[in-house]
Amino acid sequence: MPSHRHPPTKGPPTKGRGAVTNLQGRFERDQREAFDDGWLTSEAEPLQAGEGCRHVDGPAQPAGASSSKLITQVTIEQARSILTRNASPDIPFDVSLNPYRGCEHGCIYCFARPTHAYLDLSPGLDFESKLYAKANAAQRLREEISRPSYQCQTIALGVNTDAYQPIERTQRITRSVLEVLHETDHPVALITKSSLIERDVDLLAPMAARRLAVAAVTITTLDADIARTLEPRAATPARRLRTIGELTDAGVPVGVSVAPLIPFITEPDLERILEAAREAGAVYANYIVLRLPWEVRPLFQEWLQAHFPDRAERVMNRVREMRGGKDYDADFASRMRGTGIWADLVRQRFYKTADRLGFRYNRFELDTSQFRPPPRPTRSRAADVGQGSLF
């Protein structure tokens, strides 16, 4: 039984966190059930975004070693490779880079939550509090794009994890990756829910002027109260609109991703989000309906019961309506949009509003022809010597 993960939890939602429990991952053989025998207390308030980050140079600390606060732990790791190739036909990029594993934003609907199960950690609270920082991301990127066989394609930065989540303020891994891309004239597309992207305008603006950079800001709802429980440590909706404006003023083409559309919770805001984003300066738009793969399904339903018990059943019935009667259908042809009458109505609402506002539907085509491969890293002296003789 692994000892480096938080135990399962029960009770009211933790302030500042998205998941209600620490649901076990699907690969775990042993089952656990939380039981309060009176020895444990939870009187201490959890820390707010960006506070109380514990940096760990090895495996995450045992649960028993931490205080009653749900402290964000950051494990520094050395990545063996950094670029991920994508073969999904419904995703508009082929290469992505994720500077972190796990995400402190804590979005309850995040499709990447199940990836924490591969680390023998929970896709629940562990996903948003036990983070891994790829400290050598820039070095690995430089090595991979310097290979003679490398074919330049736009890199999507921040897909399975937000590249600008709170720990980026101190880790600065995303910044170091952008510096490599800027130096080599390599095109990049970013997507975020954080205003921290404004810090890197000095790199993004000149790249955008040469058709080497584009950004998208995800806005799920305009209701700050809903956002506070749905994506607790991300920027507020109003702040994200300001970020769209700041990037636009700097000359960076910006899009808005209305995702996910959750029936009866965020879906009513669809038209208002598009209007507000267009007014702020966004030039292209996209939407995705709620996806519930693997452990996201029970985690989202726990969140529904905790925050919207009055409409939880109604929400799930509508989700199943657009998924052919199931909680989720992974079919590439329909997983982003859904099927059925409700999905078709949402599609019509989106395109009619986007057409009226003059949005584009696809991101700008970036220029790969300007890419200049960096010099190949020199081999170490030990590698050049080769195997020595025994005699």
N, C-alpha and C positions, 0 to 999 in steps of 0.2 A: 504494500500500500504506500503510495507516494506521500512524503511528508512535507513537500515544499509548496503546497497549494493551500489556499484558504479553505476551511471546512465549509460544508453546505450551510446555508443560513436560512432562517425563517424570521418572520416578523414584518414590521412596517418597512417601507423603502428607506434606504440610507440616503441622507441628505447629500446632494452633490454627486450622486451616482445614478446611472440609468437602470441597470439590472436590479431586480428586486432580490434575487437569490444568487447563489453560486452553484448553479446547476452543473451536475457532473457531465463530463464529456462522453461521447459515444464510444470511445475506445477503452474506457476504464472498466476493469473486470469487477472490482469490489464496489459495492453500493454502500453509501453512508446516509445517515439521517440525523439532522441536527436535533439536539434535545437539551433544553436549558434546565439544569438541575439546581440552579440558584447560585452556583459558584462563579459563573460568568456574568458580567454586567456590560451594558452598552450605553452608559450614561454620557460618555465623552462624545462631543459633536465631531463628525468627520471634518477633515480639512477642506477648504475651498480650492477652487481651481488654481493650480500652480504652486500650492503650498504643500509642505510636508513631503516632498519627493525624497525618497531614500535611494541613493545611488549605490549599486551593488556591482562588484567586479567579477563575481562568480555566480553560482546558482542562487536563485531567490531564497530568501531566508525562510526557515520553517515558520509555520503559522503560529506556533506557540511562542516564538521569540519576539513577536510584534506586540504593540500595545493594542488597546481596545479600539483605537482609531483605525479606520481603513486607510492606511498610508499608501501612497503611490510608490512602488518600488521600481527602480530602473536598473536593469541588468545590462552591463556593457558587454557586447559580444563582437567577435571578429567574423564577418561574413566571408564565406568561401567564394561566393559569386554574388552579383548584385542585380543583374538584369534578368527579368522574367519574360519569357515569350508566351504570348496568348494565342490560342487557336479557336476561341469562341467566335462564331460568325456574327453574333449580335453585339459585339463590343467594338467600338470604333478605333481601336489601337492594337498594335501587335507587340509592343515592347513596353514594359512598365518597370518602375523602380520604387521600392518602398524602404525609406530610411529606418523605419521602426516596425516592430511587431507588437500588436495590441494598440489600443488608442484610448487616451484619457478623456476624450470628448464624451465617451459613454453612450453613444447613440444606441438606443435599445433595438433598433431595426437593422443594425449594421450586418450586412451579408458576410463580413469577414470574421465575425465572432467565432464560427466553428473552427477556424484555423488554430485557435488556441488549444483545441483538443489534441492536436498533433504534438504539443509541448507537454502533454500530461497535465494541463491546466484547465480550469473551467472557462467555457465561453461566456459565463456570466460576469460576476464581479472581478474575477481574475483578469479577464480580457481588458478591463479598463483600469486596473490598478497594478498589474504585474506586467511591466513593459520591457521591451528589449530594444536597445539602441545599437544600430550597426555602425560602430565608431569608424570603421575603415571603409565606409561606403564610397567616398570620393576616390580613395586609392584604388579600390576594386573597379570602379567605373573607368578610371583612367586606363587601367590595365586592359579591360575588355574592349574599349573602343579604339585602342591602339593596335589591336591585332590586325594583320593583313587581311584576314577573312571577314572582318566586320563590315556589314552593310548598314549605312546610316538610315535610321527610321526615327520618326518622332518618338521621344520617350515620354510616356505618361507618368508624371511624378505625383505619388500619393494616391493610390487606388485602394489597396487593402488596409491602409492606415492613412490618417491625415498627416501629410508631411509637415503641417504647421500646428500640430497639437501642442499643448502648453509646454512640454519638456523641450521643444525645439528652441525656446528662448535661451536655455542654458547649453544644450547639446550642440546646436548650430550645425547639425549634419546636413539638413536640407540646404542651408546656405553654402556649405562646402561643395555639395554636388552641383549646385547652380554655378558656382565659380568655375568648375571644370567645363560645364556645358557652354558657358559664356566664352571661356578661353578658346574653345575648339569650334565655335560657331555651330553648335549642335542644337537642333530644334527640340523644344520641350513644351508639353502641355500640362498645366497644373489644375487640380480641382481641390477646393478646400471649403471649410466652414469657419475659417479663422481670419481675423484681421491682421495677424502677424505677417501675412504675405506682403503687406505694405512695406515692411522693412527692406524687402529685396527689390524694390522698384528700381534702384540704381543699376541692377543687373538686368531686370526684365524689360525696362523701357528701351534701352538700346537694342536688345535682342528683338523686341517686337517691331521696332522700326525697320528691321531687316527681315521680317517675316520668319522669326526664329522662336517666338514665344506667344502663347495664348493662355488664357486662364478662364476658369469657370468657378462660380461661387454657388454652393448648394443652399437653397432656401426651402425649408420644409413647410413652414408656417409663418404667418405674421404675428401670431399670438405669442407674446413673450412668456406667458404663464405655461402654455402647452410646451413651448420649446424648453423651458427650464426642467421639465421632467423627461421630455423625449430625447433631448441631446444636452444634458446638464452642464457640460463644461465647454461647449462650443460658444462662439460669439452670439450675441442676441440677434434676432432678425434685423432690427434697425441698424445694428453695427455692420452687419453683412452688406446691407444696402449702401452704407457709406463706403465700404471697401470697394464695391463695384464702381462707385463714383471716383474714388481715388485712383484706381487702376486705369479707368477710362481717361481721366485727366492726364495721366502719365503716358497715354498713347498705347496702352496694352489692350488688345481686343478682349472683351470679357463676355462670357455667357452666363446664363442662369440655369441651374439644374433644379427643377421642381421635383424633389425626390426625398423619400417616397411619398406617393399619394396614398394616404390612409383613409379609407371610407369613413365619413362622418366625423373625422378628427382634423385632418389637414386638408382633405379634398375640397371642402368648401372655400378654401383660400386660393384655389388655383388661378382664377382670373385676376384677383387682387395682387398676387405675387408677381405675375407677368407684367401687370401694369406698373407696379412699383419698381421692378427691376429695369424695365425699359426706360422709365423716367430717370433712373440713376445712371443709365448709360449702357446697359447690357445690349448686345447686338445679335446674339443667337440664344436659342432656348431649347430645352429638352425636358422630358418628364419620364418618370419610372413609377409604376405602381408597386405597392408593397410586396416584397419578396420574403418568404419565411422558410429558407432552407435549414435543414438539420436542427440544431439546438436553438436557432432563432425563433422557431415556432413556439415552444413552451415558454421561452424567456419573454417573448412579446405578449403572450396570453397572460402571464403573471403580471406584467406591467399594466395591461388592460384592466385586470381585476383590481389592481391597486389604485389606479388613477381614474379610470372610467368604468366603474362597475355597472353604471346605469345603461351603458350602451355596448358593453363588451360582447354580448351574444350577437347583437345586431351587426357589429363590425365584422366579426368572424364569419357570419352568414354571408355577408357581401363579398368577403375575401374568397370564400369557397365558391360563390357564384361565378367569379371570374377565373377560377382555377379548375373548372370542370368538376366541382363537387369536392375537391381536395383542399387541404390547407396550402399546398404548394405544388406546382407543376414546373419541372426544370426544363421543359422543352424550349430549345433555343428560339423557336419561332414565336413563342408567346410569353416567355417568362418576364420580359420587361414591360409588356403592355397588358397582358391578360386577354381573356376571351369572353364573349357573351355580351348581353345588352348593356350592362353597366360599364364595362370596359370600352365599348363602342361610344357610349355617351361621353365618357371622359375624353376619349380621343377627339371627338368632334368639338368639345369645349376647348381643348387645348389648341387645336389647329385654327379654329375660327378666331380665337383671341390673338394667337400669335400672328396670324395673317393681318388682322386689323391693326396690330401694333407695329407691323413691319419687321418682325423677327426673321432671322435666318434659322434653319433647322440643323445645319451641319457646322462643325467647327471650321475655322479657316485652314486651308491647306498651307502647311509650313514648308519652307524651302530646305531641302536636304542637300542641295548641290554645293552649299557654302562650307560644309563640314571639312575641317582640317584635322586629321588624326594627330594626336599628341605623339611625341617621341616615345618609343617603346621603353618601358622601365629597364634599367640596366640590371643584369643578373648579379647576384652577390658573389663575392670572391669564392666562397665555399662551393657555390654551384658550379663555377667555372673550373675549379680544380678537379671535380669529379671524384670517383671512388679511389681512395688511396690503396697502396700496397701493404700487405701484411709483413713484407720482408724488405 
